[in-house]
């Protein structure tokens, strides 16, 4: 997946060969004239790049003026979150049936396996960052908060930064006591499994502060964490066991991606063709329907502090926030917005410490 290795000479490397159509999420949908096909292009200011792209599969990359252009496969069906919203509107209920979850989760896990083996943590695995195309292919998106577990050619034991989206964030990332490693992604993967099954993450209806406290103080979430079963889907003991393994408070007890791929839940997972037939054919291509008007629950937004939300939350939900704590300021942050972000982060930390009463907020042992 390395950018340099994945670049194919047959793909044009001139901006003149690409016609920008529209912005879709965080990329541009473009038409590649020589190949007569649509692609996704990530356009970045060279002076503001803070993320490594060595693990992003690209068809071509080149510099145009003061910008880096990454030409990638267009995942024309949008995210799994978008897919679930479409299914709900069409009367299929909340979430997805187990067979669909199994394919998506297996493909996501294989992507995470490659990511981890190459020394990185994603740190924001969730349905909104898992993309689909019309052929049933699955790709992980949004490497904006990903972090390296390599330093000077050697693997780091852990990281210490407070990064991610509250509902999917592992307890050790929240606690900031001993640091965290790849196993933080396994926790997020387990939460994502529940999200796909039920349509939203276990604590998505709570404010970020309460999400943190529930994650640290309560038992790990499961299908039983949901007040009502609006999905109408039944889930096997293999699914429940896979989720249980991922959502263990002690990261050392969580399986690696390689071990998890051998779990019974994935042994009978269907193919991409099944996913295409059962799911993606029911969804319009992005651009034909808007994917930027999805309802967002309080705990669903990433912890960004430099931008206001771009969507209006339904009145039935408590208003949420969109904070994001990153290793470095957001690429497009000005000194003023960065200062505002720092103030908001400080305020969040003060609230968290006041609510938790100190560094350790786990439930006392019985």
Buried (B, 14 or more C-beta within 10 A) or exposed (E): BEBEEBBEEEBBBEBEBBEEBEEBBEBBBBBBEEBEEBBBBBBBEEEBEEBBBBBBBBBBBBEBEEBBBBBBBBBBBBBBBBBBBBBBEEEBBBBBBBBBBBBBBBBBBBBBBBBBEBBBBBBBBBBBBBBBBBEBBBBBBBBBBBBBBEEEEEEBEBBEBBBBBBBBBBBBBBBEEEBBBBBBBBBBBBBBBBBBBBBBBBBBBBBBBBBBBBBBEEEBBBBEBBEEEBBEBEBEEBBBEBBEBBBBBEBEEBBBBEEBBEBEBBEEBBEBEBBBEBBBEEBEBBBEBEBEEBEBBBBBBBBBBBEEEEEEBEEEBEEBBBBBBBBEBBBEBEEEBBEBBEEBBEEBEEEBEEEBEEEEBEEEEE
